[in-house]
């Protein structure tokens, strides 16, 4: 069997990422074809895009045939299925979202629909059965207003035709035709105003009923008015559901209110409708607050930029910026595009993107000509992000990404996608409601005929049945989880942490163990010159000058670190020029310096170079340094050993304190996984206070290590850069990537992305998740507990409709405002 790989974006260019259902469809279609034994997905990494790997028999099928079949199948799926991520206005609450989702799924051509309570929809549709205009019409026909309708982005998307994006004229027309279903003379607060009017009329009617000598019909008129205003929007929603063959809670509440009225209990019926409509309005308000918190991300990036062309500066929309353009960033203004600083210096506030509390110094890149394709490899001090805020200096920035592909745009897209993904708890409550609601209806129906077996009238049995109906309606249960998830995702995004949905949010809160990659996660990821040891007959300055002169000719990362740190030690002293650099046995280099031959390399180089071996004390010192985690390089001038230098990937300054905080919040076990030898691993672990370090691991061995940890601890997160660690992340409970603001791969592969290159965000993310998990549990206990108490109380006649309504709607308000506490979570 042989293997061949094809980039996924060649086969399926329109899908948002490799998790799309079209990938699974493509594999199922091609796997098992004559000659193709197996197909699997290779996730994106630093070197390669996401790929499909084909295992095939070359005697049966050729590579050309495989490529032809794959491209043909991919083109078929691309042509057949469309994908939309739509932000809407008009989804009032979670139950309404569920109703819309159910209705859209029943429309021919919709293959996948997910609707969040904040109005974000993810839709996959079959082009053969429905086109995009019809998809839009199906949504707007439900009274939902489309705010943005895009395949991938939310900022600076360039329109490339009506087939992919809603043109402005059309969108404005839709806005007029299909305004928010709850808007009227009171605007978006109409439902709340109607509810308040209902409550006011109820209070007046109830008060008038105690006045002697006043005709009863006067009080009834006010109660009828309370019924009208309280039932107005409830009736509209109930009608929407019933017309589509569904029974929502709204219908049950109307039945209960009508039943109360039929029994002459107008006050209790009006109270039911008032509190139910008030709960609806406040639930809508709470979700709107979470939605606005997320939508505020779109305001981070400015709408225009000052583009410099020759000596002329013009203000242009960010959509018109192209890669390579030079833009001018004035003091104390927002940066309009991702790019590289080419002129000026300033402190930049990156908190909106990375969550860093202190401004970061930015400098101009030294070289005039910059390869934009290598922008991601540059040091962070040269790069800026759209949406961050410039300090007191003026900067000129070379644009490295179009607005639609900026870090903030991709972050917004992923946050909106996260809203459409249901958490495990929400999936459980949805399944529970599907069984619970029919069971309640059967119980209520049977209770209506309790008078046949008990000594009571039909009206008493009917009243009890209506009381049970009110008590058993799972309003609080429906909103308990989504409100907490949305608030948690919104708060995390504000703090520089991207959580991709309810499942990662909940899973993060259950962790008992963390596995860290070493390089770039627990350490700086950049080697630093840690020690210089000259021989007896030479001083440190001379040794450094010789070393820097030779290493300046090399482009090896270690050589660059030696030159950079060495120049700092010498205060940028003039360095002599070396020449004729060449590699020696793959273990070091040699060069000519002022007529002398200089050798620099590791110990094994000089053990095999010639008969001039280093002395035993020299070798002992090298072994001592390497035992401490250093990489050592010996310097020889002609036949004389003149000293050695040590280089080490040093721990992050915040690593030790962060690990202590993680231990304090309940992480029982923390392990470092690294490809470096065990001595280096132990040295780094000892410096940062980590007791468990596993060294010498290949990528596949890291996967095995994660599997072993999961057997021992069950819930384990892998923390890395999201690039080389992708396989290990995929096998962990949660994959967490650091420094994701500067990495496309990290943003795509991780379940949770720490936008800033800072470990301090990790305790915040875990603490927030645990808080969210706790609130979700509290909300479940409150919502289910109230129902569990009220049902027997109403069946036994201890509680009537009035107390049941107060407890029922009160629990709904409690769970909503309990969830909103997450928006105020503090990163301590």
C-alpha positions in Angstrom: 0.0 0.0 0.0 1.1 3.6 -0.8 0.0 6.9 0.5 -0.8 10.3 -1.2 -2.0 13.5 0.3 -4.2 16.3 -1.1 -4.8 19.6 0.5 -8.4 19.9 1.8 -8.8 23.5 0.5 -8.2 22.3 -3.0 -11.0 19.7 -2.8 -13.5 21.7 -0.7 -12.6 25.4 -1.0 -15.9 26.7 0.4 -16.0 24.9 3.8 -15.2 26.9 7.0 -12.8 24.3 8.4 -12.0 20.5 8.4 -14.8 19.8 10.9 -17.4 20.5 8.3 -19.8 17.6 7.5 -18.7 17.8 3.8 -15.3 16.3 4.8 -17.1 13.2 6.3 -19.3 13.0 3.2 -16.2 13.1 0.9 -14.4 10.4 2.8 -17.5 8.1 2.9 -18.0 8.6 -0.9 -14.4 7.7 -1.8 -13.4 5.2 0.8 -13.8 1.7 -0.4 -13.5 2.5 -4.0 -11.5 0.0 -6.0 -7.9 0.4 -5.0 -8.5 2.9 -2.2 -8.2 1.1 1.2 -8.5 4.0 3.6 -8.8 7.8 3.8 -8.2 9.9 6.9 -7.9 13.5 7.7 -4.5 15.1 8.7 -5.2 18.3 10.6 -3.5 21.5 9.7 -0.1 22.2 11.2 2.7 24.7 10.8 4.1 23.2 7.7 0.9 22.0 5.9 -2.7 22.8 5.5 -5.4 20.3 6.4 -5.0 17.3 4.1 -6.8 14.1 3.2 -4.4 11.1 3.2 -5.3 8.3 0.8 -4.0 4.7 1.4 -4.1 3.0 -2.0 -2.9 0.0 -4.0 -0.8 1.4 -7.0 -1.4 -1.9 -8.9 -5.1 -1.1 -9.0 -5.4 2.7 -9.1 -3.0 5.5 -10.0 -2.3 8.8 -8.2 -3.7 10.7 -11.1 -6.9 8.7 -10.9 -7.2 9.3 -7.1 -6.6 13.1 -7.6 -9.2 13.2 -10.4 -11.8 11.3 -8.3 -11.2 13.4 -5.3 -11.3 16.7 -7.1 -14.5 15.7 -8.9 -16.2 14.6 -5.7 -15.0 17.8 -3.9 -16.3 19.9 -6.7 -19.6 18.1 -6.5 -20.0 18.8 -2.8 -18.8 22.4 -3.2 -21.4 22.9 -5.9 -24.1 20.9 -4.0 -23.8 22.3 -0.4 -23.7 25.9 0.7 -22.7 27.1 4.2 -23.9 30.3 5.9 -23.2 31.9 9.3 -25.9 34.5 9.8 -26.4 37.1 12.5 -30.1 38.0 12.9 -32.3 40.2 14.9 -35.7 38.9 16.1 -34.9 35.7 18.0 -36.4 36.5 21.3 -35.3 33.7 23.6 -34.0 30.2 23.6 -37.4 28.5 23.1 -38.0 30.8 20.1 -34.6 29.8 18.7 -35.5 26.2 19.1 -38.8 26.7 17.3 -37.1 28.5 14.4 -34.5 25.8 14.2 -37.2 23.1 14.1 -39.2 25.0 11.4 -36.1 25.5 9.2 -35.1 21.9 9.4 -38.4 20.9 8.0 -37.9 23.0 4.9 -36.7 21.0 1.9 -33.1 21.7 1.2 -31.9 22.6 4.7 -29.4 19.9 5.7 -28.2 21.4 8.9 -29.5 24.2 11.1 -28.3 25.5 14.5 -29.9 28.7 16.0 -28.7 30.3 19.2 -30.7 32.4 21.6 -28.7 35.4 20.5 -29.8 35.1 16.9 -26.7 33.6 15.3 -27.6 30.8 12.8 -25.3 28.3 11.2 -26.9 26.8 8.1 -25.9 24.2 5.6 -28.2 23.8 2.5 -28.4 21.8 -0.6 -28.1 23.9 -3.8 -30.0 21.4 -5.8 -33.1 21.9 -3.6 -32.9 25.5 -2.5 -30.8 28.6 -3.4 -29.4 31.2 -1.1 -32.1 33.7 -1.8 -34.7 31.2 -0.9 -32.8 30.4 2.3 -32.9 34.1 3.2 -36.6 34.4 2.4 -37.3 31.3 4.6 -35.7 33.1 7.5 -37.2 36.5 6.9 -40.7 35.0 6.4 -40.5 34.1 10.1 -40.2 37.7 11.0 -36.4 37.5 11.5 -34.3 40.3 10.3 -30.9 39.4 8.7 -28.1 41.6 10.0 -25.2 40.0 8.2 -25.1 37.0 6.0 -21.6 35.7 5.2 -19.7 32.6 4.5 -16.8 33.2 6.8 -16.3 36.7 8.1 -17.9 39.6 9.9 -15.4 42.5 9.4 -14.3 43.9 6.1 -15.8 41.2 3.9 -15.5 42.1 0.3 -18.7 41.4 -1.6 -18.1 39.2 -4.6 -21.5 38.7 -5.9 -25.1 38.2 -4.9 -24.7 34.4 -4.7 -22.4 34.7 -1.6 -23.3 37.8 0.2 -26.4 39.9 0.7 -26.0 43.1 -1.2 -26.7 46.3 0.7 -29.7 47.3 -1.2 -31.4 44.0 -0.7 -30.5 44.0 3.0 -32.0 47.4 3.5 -35.2 46.3 1.8 -35.5 43.3 4.1 -35.0 45.5 7.1 -38.0 47.5 6.1 -40.2 44.5 5.2 -39.3 42.3 8.1 -38.8 44.4 11.1 -38.4 42.9 14.6 -41.5 41.0 15.3 -41.8 42.7 18.7 -41.3 46.2 17.5 -44.1 48.7 17.4 -44.8 52.1 18.8 -42.6 51.1 21.8 -39.7 49.8 19.7 -37.8 46.7 20.9 -39.1 47.2 24.4 -42.7 46.7 23.3 -43.0 43.3 25.1 -41.7 44.7 28.3 -44.0 47.7 28.1 -47.0 45.5 27.4 -46.1 43.4 30.4 -45.8 46.4 32.7 -49.2 47.7 31.4 -50.6 44.2 32.1 -49.2 44.3 35.7 -50.6 47.8 36.3 -54.1 46.9 35.1 -53.9 43.7 37.2 -53.0 45.7 40.3 -55.8 48.3 39.7 -58.4 45.6 39.0 -57.4 43.6 42.0 -57.5 46.7 44.2 -61.0 47.7 42.9 -62.4 44.3 43.7 -62.1 45.2 47.4 -64.2 48.4 47.1 -67.7 47.9 48.4 -70.5 49.2 46.3 -68.5 49.2 43.1 -70.0 47.1 40.3 -67.9 43.9 39.7 -67.7 44.6 36.0 -65.5 47.6 36.6 -62.8 45.4 38.2 -63.3 42.8 35.5 -62.7 45.4 32.8 -59.2 46.1 34.2 -58.5 42.4 34.5 -59.6 41.8 30.9 -57.2 44.6 29.9 -54.5 42.8 31.9 -55.3 39.6 30.0 -55.1 41.4 26.6 -51.7 43.0 27.2 -50.2 40.0 29.1 -51.4 37.5 26.4 -50.7 39.6 23.3 -47.1 38.4 22.5 -47.7 35.0 24.2 -50.6 34.4 21.8 -48.5 35.4 18.8 -45.8 32.9 19.7 -48.3 30.2 20.5 -50.0 30.7 17.2 -46.6 30.5 15.4 -45.9 27.2 17.1 -49.4 25.6 16.7 -49.5 26.6 13.0 -46.4 24.5 12.5 -47.8 21.6 14.6 -45.7 22.3 17.7 -46.8 22.9 21.3 -44.6 25.3 23.2 -44.9 26.5 26.7 -46.7 29.6 25.5 -49.6 27.6 24.5 -49.7 25.8 27.8 -49.7 29.1 29.7 -52.6 30.4 27.5 -54.6 27.2 28.2 -54.0 27.6 32.0 -55.0 31.3 31.9 -58.1 30.6 29.9 -59.0 27.8 32.3 -58.6 30.1 35.2 -60.9 32.6 33.6 -63.5 30.0 32.8 -63.5 29.1 36.4 -64.0 32.8 37.4 -60.4 33.1 38.7 -59.6 36.2 36.6 -57.1 37.6 39.0 -55.0 34.4 39.0 -55.2 34.1 35.2 -54.1 37.8 34.8 -51.3 37.2 37.3 -50.1 34.2 35.3 -50.1 36.1 32.0 -48.4 39.2 33.6 -45.6 37.2 35.2 -45.1 35.0 32.2 -44.9 37.9 29.8 -42.6 39.7 32.2 -40.3 36.7 32.3 -40.3 36.5 28.5 -39.3 40.2 28.2 -36.6 39.9 30.8 -35.3 36.7 29.3 -35.1 38.5 26.0 -33.3 41.4 27.7 -30.7 39.0 29.3 -29.9 37.3 26.0 -29.7 40.7 24.3 -27.2 41.7 26.9 -25.0 38.7 26.2 -25.4 39.3 22.4 -24.4 42.9 22.7 -21.3 41.9 24.7 -20.3 39.6 21.8 -21.4 42.0 19.1 -19.2 44.7 20.7 -16.2 42.8 19.3 -17.2 44.0 15.8 -16.7 47.6 17.0 -13.1 47.0 18.0 -11.8 47.5 14.4 -12.1 51.0 12.9 -14.2 51.3 9.8 -11.6 53.4 7.9 -7.8 53.6 7.6 -5.3 56.2 6.5 -3.5 54.7 3.5 -0.2 56.2 2.4 0.7 56.3 -1.3 3.9 58.1 -2.2 3.6 61.3 -0.2 -0.2 61.3 -0.2 -2.4 60.0 2.7 -6.0 59.2 2.0 -8.8 57.9 4.2 -10.3 54.7 2.8 -12.7 52.0 4.1 -10.8 49.0 5.6 -12.4 46.8 2.9 -10.2 48.5 0.3 -6.9 47.8 2.0 -4.7 45.3 0.2 -1.8 43.2 1.4 1.3 45.3 1.1 -0.4 48.7 1.6 1.2 51.2 4.0 -1.2 52.7 6.5 -0.5 55.5 9.0 -1.6 55.0 12.6 -1.9 58.2 14.5 -1.4 58.5 18.2 -4.1 57.2 20.5 -6.2 55.7 17.7 -7.2 52.2 16.8 -5.0 50.2 14.5 -7.0 49.4 11.3 -5.3 46.2 10.0 -3.0 43.4 11.0 0.5 44.3 9.8 4.2 44.9 10.3 5.6 48.2 11.7 7.9 49.7 9.1 8.3 53.1 10.6 8.0 54.6 14.1 7.8 53.2 17.6 5.0 53.2 20.2 3.4 51.4 23.0 0.3 49.5 21.8 -2.6 48.4 24.0 -3.4 44.9 22.8 -5.9 44.2 25.6 -9.0 44.0 23.2 -7.3 41.2 21.4 -4.9 39.4 23.7 -6.2 40.5 27.2 -2.7 41.9 28.1 -3.2 44.6 30.7 0.1 46.4 29.9 0.8 48.2 26.6 3.4 46.3 24.4 6.3 48.2 22.8 6.3 48.0 19.0 9.3 48.8 16.9 9.9 49.2 13.2 11.4 46.2 11.4 15.0 46.8 10.5 14.9 45.7 6.9 13.2 47.9 4.3 12.0 45.0 2.2 9.7 42.6 4.0 8.3 39.4 2.7 4.7 39.5 3.8 4.4 35.8 3.5 6.9 35.5 6.4 5.2 38.0 8.6 4.0 35.3 11.0 7.6 34.3 11.8 8.7 37.8 12.9 9.1 38.8 16.5 5.9 40.1 18.2 7.5 43.5 18.7 7.2 44.2 15.0 3.6 43.0 14.5 0.3 44.8 15.3 -3.3 43.6 15.3 -6.4 45.3 14.0 -8.5 46.6 16.9 -5.6 47.2 19.2 -5.0 50.8 20.3 -1.9 52.8 19.5 -0.1 54.8 22.2 1.6 58.2 21.9 3.8 57.5 18.8 2.9 57.6 15.1 3.3 54.3 13.3 3.5 53.3 9.7 2.3 49.7 9.2 2.6 47.4 6.2 -0.7 45.5 5.9 -0.2 41.7 6.2 -3.8 40.6 6.0 -6.9 41.9 4.4 -9.6 43.1 6.8 -11.8 40.0 6.2 -8.9 37.8 7.3 -7.6 39.8 10.3 -7.2 38.2 13.7 -10.1 40.1 15.2 -12.4 39.2 12.2 -11.5 35.5 12.6 -12.0 35.7 16.3 -15.5 37.2 15.9 -16.5 34.6 13.4 -15.4 31.8 15.8 -17.2 33.4 18.7 -20.4 33.5 16.6 -19.9 29.9 15.6 -19.5 29.0 19.2 -22.9 30.4 20.0 -24.6 27.9 17.7 -22.9 24.9 19.4 -24.9 23.3 22.2 -23.2 22.2 25.4 -23.7 18.6 26.7 -26.0 20.0 29.5 -28.1 21.8 27.0 -28.4 18.7 24.8 -29.5 16.8 27.9 -32.2 19.4 28.9 -33.5 19.4 25.3 -33.9 15.6 25.4 -35.4 15.8 28.8 -38.0 18.4 27.7 -39.1 16.2 24.7 -40.1 13.5 27.2 -41.2 15.7 30.0 -43.7 18.0 28.2 -45.8 15.1 26.7 -45.8 13.4 30.1 -47.1 16.6 31.8 -49.8 17.0 29.2 -51.0 13.4 29.8 -50.9 14.0 33.6 -52.9 17.3 33.2 -55.5 15.5 30.9 -56.0 12.8 33.5 -56.3 15.3 36.4 -59.2 16.9 34.6 -61.2 13.8 35.3 -60.1 13.4 38.9 -63.7 14.2 39.9 -64.7 10.7 38.6 -62.7 9.0 41.4 -62.7 11.7 44.1 -65.4 13.6 45.9 -65.0 17.0 44.1 -66.6 18.9 41.3 -65.3 19.1 37.7 -64.4 22.7 38.2 -62.2 21.8 41.2 -60.5 19.0 39.2 -60.0 21.4 36.2 -58.5 24.1 38.4 -56.1 21.6 39.9 -55.1 20.4 36.5 -54.4 24.0 35.4 -52.3 24.6 38.5 -50.2 21.5 37.7 -49.8 22.7 34.1 -48.4 26.0 35.3 -46.2 24.3 38.0 -44.7 21.8 35.5 -43.9 24.2 32.6 -40.1 24.0 32.2 -39.5 27.7 31.3 -36.5 28.0 33.7 -35.0 24.8 32.5 -35.0 25.9 28.8 -33.0 29.1 29.6 -30.8 27.8 32.4 -27.9 26.5 30.3 -27.9 28.7 27.2 -27.8 31.9 29.2 -24.8 30.7 31.2 -22.9 29.5 28.1 -23.5 32.7 26.2 -22.4 34.8 29.1 -19.3 32.7 29.7 -18.2 32.8 26.0 -18.8 36.5 25.9 -16.8 37.2 29.1 -14.0 35.0 28.0 -13.7 36.8 24.6 -13.6 40.1 26.4 -10.7 38.8 28.5 -8.6 37.5 25.5 -9.8 33.9 25.6 -11.7 32.3 22.7 -13.9 29.4 23.8 -15.4 27.5 20.9 -18.8 26.6 22.3 -20.6 25.2 25.3 -18.8 21.8 25.3 -15.3 23.2 25.7 -16.6 25.7 28.3 -18.1 22.9 30.4 -15.2 20.5 29.8 -12.6 23.1 30.9 -14.4 23.3 34.3 -14.0 19.6 34.9 -10.2 19.4 34.4 -8.1 17.7 37.1 -4.8 17.5 35.0 -2.9 19.6 32.5 -0.2 18.6 30.1 2.1 21.3 28.9 4.3 21.4 25.8 7.7 22.8 26.9 9.0 24.9 24.1 7.0 28.2 23.7 4.5 27.3 26.4 6.4 26.9 29.7 9.5 28.4 28.1 10.0 31.5 26.0 10.5 29.4 22.9 13.5 31.5 22.0 17.0 30.4 23.1 19.0 32.9 25.2 22.7 33.2 25.9 22.8 32.2 29.6 26.6 31.9 30.3 30.0 32.8 28.9 33.1 30.9 30.2 36.4 32.2 28.8 39.7 30.3 29.3 42.3 31.6 31.7 44.3 33.6 29.1 41.3 35.4 27.5 38.6 37.8 28.9 34.8 37.5 28.4 34.6 40.5 26.0 37.2 39.1 23.6 35.6 35.6 23.6 32.2 37.2 22.9 33.6 39.3 20.0 35.1 36.2 18.4 32.0 34.2 18.8 29.6 36.9 17.5 31.8 37.6 14.5 31.5 34.0 13.4 27.9 33.4 14.4 26.8 36.6 12.6 27.5 34.8 9.3 24.9 32.0 10.2 21.2 32.1 10.0 20.7 29.3 12.5 18.2 30.2 15.4 20.9 29.5 18.0 23.4 31.7 16.1 20.9 34.5 16.0 20.2 34.2 19.7 24.0 34.3 20.5 24.5 37.4 18.3 21.5 39.2 19.8 22.2 38.5 23.4 25.9 38.9 23.0 25.6 42.3 21.5 23.5 43.4 24.5 26.2 42.2 26.8 28.8 44.2 24.8 26.6 47.3 24.6 26.7 47.1 20.8 30.5 47.3 20.6 32.1 47.1 17.1 32.6 43.5 16.1 35.4 42.4 13.7 34.3 40.8 10.4 34.7 37.0 9.9 34.6 35.2 6.6 34.4 31.9 4.8 31.8 30.3 7.1 31.3 26.5 6.6 29.7 23.7 8.4 31.8 21.0 10.0 30.5 17.4 10.2 27.0 18.8 10.9 28.0 19.5 14.5 29.4 23.0 14.3 31.0 25.7 12.1 34.3 27.1 11.2 35.3 30.5 9.8 38.3 32.8 9.2 38.8 35.8 11.5 41.9 38.0 11.1 43.9 35.1 9.7 42.9 32.7 12.5 40.7 29.6 12.1 37.8 29.7 14.5 35.8 26.5 15.4 32.5 26.7 17.2 30.5 23.5 18.0 29.3 20.9 20.4 31.5 18.5 22.3 31.0 15.7 19.8 32.5 17.9 17.1 35.8 18.2 18.9 35.9 14.6 19.9 36.0 13.6 16.2 37.6 16.7 14.6 41.3 15.9 15.1 43.8 14.8 17.7 43.5 18.1 19.6 40.8 17.1 22.2 39.5 19.4 25.0 40.9 18.8 28.5 39.1 16.7 31.1 38.1 19.8 33.2 36.8 21.4 30.1 34.6 18.3 29.3 33.4 18.1 32.9 32.2 21.8 32.7 30.3 21.1 29.5 28.6 18.1 31.0 27.7 20.1 34.1 26.1 22.9 32.0 24.2 20.4 29.9 22.9 18.7 33.0 21.3 22.0 33.9 19.4 22.1 30.6 21.9 24.2 28.6 23.1 23.7 25.1 26.8 24.3 25.1 29.2 25.4 22.4 32.9 25.2 22.6 35.1 27.8 20.9 38.5 26.9 19.5 41.0 29.3 18.0 43.4 27.4 15.7 44.6 24.6 18.1 43.7 26.4 21.4 40.4 26.0 23.3 39.6 29.6 24.3 36.2 29.1 26.1 32.6 28.0 25.9 29.2 29.6 25.9 25.8 28.2 27.1 22.4 28.8 25.4 19.1 27.8 26.9 15.4 28.1 26.2 14.6 29.9 29.5 11.3 29.5 31.4 8.7 32.2 31.0 8.8 34.7 33.9 5.2 34.0 34.8 5.4 30.2 34.5 6.1 29.4 38.2 3.5 31.8 39.6 0.9 30.5 37.1 1.5 26.9 38.0 1.0 27.8 41.7 -2.3 29.5 40.9 -3.5 26.5 38.9 -2.7 24.2 41.8 -4.6 26.6 44.1 -7.7 26.4 42.0 -7.7 22.6 42.1 -5.6 21.2 39.3 -4.2 18.1 40.9 -1.6 17.1 38.3 0.6 19.0 35.9 3.0 17.3 33.4 5.5 18.7 31.0 5.8 16.9 27.7 8.9 17.6 25.5 11.0 16.2 22.7 14.1 17.5 24.5 16.2 15.0 26.5 15.2 14.1 30.0 18.0 16.2 31.6 16.8 19.4 29.9 13.2 18.5 30.9 14.1 18.0 34.5 16.2 21.2 34.6 13.3 23.3 33.3 10.7 21.5 35.5 12.9 22.1 38.6 13.2 25.8 37.9 9.4 26.4 37.6 8.4 24.0 40.4 6.9 21.2 38.2 7.4 17.7 39.6 6.4 15.7 36.5 8.5 16.1 33.3 8.5 13.5 30.5 11.3 14.1 28.0 12.5 12.6 24.7 8.9 12.3 23.3 8.2 12.3 19.6 4.8 13.7 18.5 3.1 10.3 18.4 4.5 9.5 21.9 2.9 12.7 23.2 -0.4 11.3 22.0 0.3 8.1 24.0 1.2 10.2 27.0 -2.1 12.1 26.8 -4.0 8.8 26.5 -2.1 7.5 29.6 -3.0 10.6 31.5 -6.6 10.3 30.6 -6.7 6.8 31.9 -5.3 8.0 35.2 -7.1 11.4 35.6 -10.0 11.2 33.1 -10.2 14.9 32.2 -6.9 16.3 30.8 -6.1 19.4 28.8 -3.2 19.7 26.4 -1.6 23.2 26.4 0.6 24.1 23.6 1.1 26.3 20.5 -1.7 24.6 18.6 0.7 23.7 15.8 3.0 20.8 16.5 0.8 19.7 19.4 -2.4 19.3 17.3 -2.4 15.4 17.5 -2.0 15.5 21.3 -4.7 18.2 21.6 -7.1 16.1 19.5 -6.7 13.3 22.0 -7.1 15.4 25.2 -10.4 16.5 26.8 -9.7 20.0 25.8 -7.0 21.4 23.5 -5.7 24.9 24.6 -3.5 26.9 22.3 -1.3 29.9 23.5 -0.5 33.0 21.5 -3.3 32.3 19.1 -3.6 36.0 18.0 -0.5 35.5 15.8 -1.3 32.0 14.6 -3.9 30.9 12.1 -3.3 27.3 13.0 -3.7 27.8 16.7 -7.0 29.6 16.2 -8.3 26.7 14.0 -7.1 23.6 15.8 -7.6 24.4 19.5 -10.9 24.1 21.5 -9.8 27.1 23.5 -7.4 29.7 22.3 -5.5 32.1 24.6 -5.1 35.1 22.3 -2.2 36.6 24.2 1.2 34.8 24.5 0.8 34.7 28.2 0.3 31.8 30.6 -1.6 34.1 33.1 -4.7 33.7 30.9 -4.9 30.0 31.7 -6.0 30.3 35.4 -8.6 33.0 34.3 -10.0 30.6 31.6 -10.2 27.7 34.0 -11.6 29.8 36.8 -14.3 31.3 34.5 -15.2 27.8 33.2 -15.6 26.4 36.7 -17.7 29.4 37.6 -19.9 28.7 34.5 -20.1 25.0 35.3 -21.2 25.9 38.9 -23.8 28.3 37.7 -25.2 25.8 35.1 -25.5 23.2 38.0 -27.2 25.8 40.2 -29.6 26.7 37.4 -30.5 23.1 36.8 -31.2 22.5 40.5 -33.3 25.7 40.7 -35.3 25.0 37.6 -35.9 21.3 38.2 -36.2 21.7 42.0 -39.0 24.3 41.7 -40.9 22.0 39.3 -40.3 19.0 41.6 -41.7 20.8 44.6 -44.6 22.5 42.8 -46.1 19.5 41.0 -46.9 17.5 44.2 -48.1 20.7 46.0 -50.5 21.6 43.2 -51.7 18.0 42.8 -52.5 17.8 46.5 -54.2 21.2 46.3 -51.8 22.9 48.7 -50.7 25.4 46.1 -53.0 27.1 43.7 -52.3 28.9 40.4 -51.2 32.1 42.0 -48.3 30.7 44.2 -47.4 28.4 41.3 -47.1 31.3 38.9 -45.0 33.3 41.3 -42.6 30.4 42.0 -42.5 29.3 38.4 -41.7 32.8 36.9 -39.5 33.7 39.8 -37.3 30.7 39.1 -37.0 31.8 35.5 -35.8 35.2 36.5 -33.4 33.8 39.1 -31.6 31.5 36.6 -31.4 34.3 34.0 -29.8 36.8 36.3 -27.6 34.1 37.9 -26.2 33.4 34.5 -25.6 37.1 33.8 -23.2 37.2 36.8 -20.6 35.6 34.5 -20.4 38.8 32.5 -18.9 40.4 35.6 -16.4 37.6 36.4 -13.1 39.1 37.5 -9.7 37.9 36.5 -8.1 37.8 39.9 
